[in-house]
Amino acid sequence: MQLTLEFGGGLELLCDSQKIHKVNVDLPHGKYDLTMKHLLFWVRTNLIKERPEMFIKGDTVRPGVLVLVNDCDWELSGQLETTIEDKLHFMREEFVF
């Protein structure tokens, strides 16, 4: 599945200072949809180059990280069970105006 992931508010520093990533993520075996739970594991494994604890806490994002899935707050759409379509934004909340 091809996705556009955008990191801002300082989170891009964890990904070699690159804000926008166009990536291809394989669906989990036997699944037809990609969920945030699988994607966060993939991001931690494949994109985060340093200090993953600044982005991930347990199996979810740290408090203070705003996640937008297709421009909708993921807290309104199911959080870890949110089905991914094509575009995600990760931003530290203190930088959102």
Beta strands, then each sheet from edge to edge (+ up, - down):
strand 1: 2-8
strand 2: 20-24
strand 3: 56-57
strand 4: 60-61
strand 5: 65-69
strand 6: 72-73
strand 7: 87-92
sheet 1: 2+ 1- 7- 5+ 6-
sheet 2: 3+ 4-
end
